[in-house]
C-alpha cells in the first residue's frame, strides 16, 4: 500500500506527465474559446463548465492509465529496451536469460550459501539436480578461458568455491548468462558499494555485447536481491534507472531483431514508475 501511494504521488508531481496530459484539454479550450469569440450562444457558460468536467475526466483517466502501466518499451540510443513482468524461466529458448551469481560462482544450494528461493538457487536446482551435474558445472566454470579470475585459492571458513572472479564476468551456459554480480564477505553475505555496482554493470554490458549474437537478452532487476548495499540506499526504481543508464553510457548497441528485456517481479511492480522511465530516452551522455 505504501509503495502504491508513493508511486501515485510521484505521478501527481511529475512535470512531464502534466505537460503531456494537458495537451488535449488545452487544444479543446483553444478551439472552444475561438469558436465562442465569433459566435454568441446562450449556453456559453454551460459549454465551458462541460469542457472543464471533460478535461478533469480526461486527466483522471490518463492518471489511472499511467498508474496501472505494467510494461513499457524504450528506445535507448537506437536499442529497444522492454521493461515488463514475467518469469525468467518461462522465456523463449532463443533468447539469453541472465542469472546473477556471486563473485565465486558458488553452486551449493543449502539456504546458507545460496537460498533455494533465489533465482540463483532455482536455476541450479532446475538445471543441475545431482552432485555430479553440479561438479561438472563447477569444472566448466573453472576451465572457461573467458572468465576473468581475480584471486585463486581464497580461504573461506564457511565453505564455497575458492576462485574469486571479476564482478560483471559472464559464464555462458547454453541459453543462459551466469554473471558474477555480488561480493561475499567472511560471513557469506552479499554486498555491493555503489561504485562496484556501476562498474559491475558496465563490465556486464561489455560482456553481453561480445556474447549475445544478435539475440534478445532477458534479465531480472539486477541488484534488487542484495540487501546490503554498503554505501547507498537505492529503491528498485533507482536500481532500474541505473541499469538503463549504464547500458546507455556503455555505448553498446542492440540492433533488430535483438533487444534487452528487463523482468520485474510481481511484488516489485508497485514500486516502479514505468511512465518516468520514458525520461531515460532523452538523457544525453
PETA-V269607 format. One record per residue. PHI is phi as a letter, one per 40 degrees, with the letter a starting at -180 (NA if undefined). Layout:
PHI ; PHI
This chain:
NA ; c ; c ; c ; c ; c ; c ; c ; c ; c ; c ; c ; c ; c ; c ; c ; d ; c ; c ; c ; c ; c ; d ; c ; d ; c ; c ; c ; c ; c ; c ; c ; c ; c ; c ; c ; c ; b ; b ; c ; b ; c ; c ; d ; c ; c ; c ; c ; c ; c ; c ; c ; c ; c ; c ; c ; c ; c ; c ; c ; c ; c ; c ; c ; c ; c ; c ; c ; d ; b ; a ; a ; b ; b ; b ; b ; f ; g ; b ; c ; b ; b ; b ; a ; b ; i ; b ; c ; c ; b ; c ; d ; c ; c ; b ; c ; b ; b ; b ; c ; b ; c ; c ; b ; f ; c ; b ; c ; c ; b ; g ; b ; c ; b ; c ; c ; c ; c ; c ; d ; c ; c ; c ; c ; c ; c ; c ; b ; c ; b ; c ; c ; c ; c ; c ; c ; c ; d ; c ; c ; c ; c ; c ; c ; c ; c ; c ; c ; c ; c ; a ; b ; f ; c ; c ; b ; c ; c ; g ; h ; c ; b ; b ; c ; b ; c ; c ; g ; c ; b ; b ; c ; b ; f ; c ; b ; b ; c ; b ; c ; b ; b ; c ; b ; c ; c ; c ; f ; b ; c ; a ; a ; c ; c ; c ; c ; c ; c ; c ; c ; c ; c ; c ; d ; c ; c ; c ; d ; d ; c ; b ; c ; f ; g ; b ; c ; b ; b ; a ; c ; c ; c ; h ; c ; c ; c ; c ; b ; c ; c ; b ; a ; b ; b ; c ; c ; c ; c ; c ; c ; c ; c ; d ; c ; c ; c ; c ; c ; c ; c ; g ; c ; b ; c ; b ; d ; c ; c ; a ; b ; b ; b ; c ; b ; c ; d ; c ; c ; d ; c ; c ; b ; c ; c ; c ; c ; c ; d ; c ; c ; c ; c ; c ; c ; b
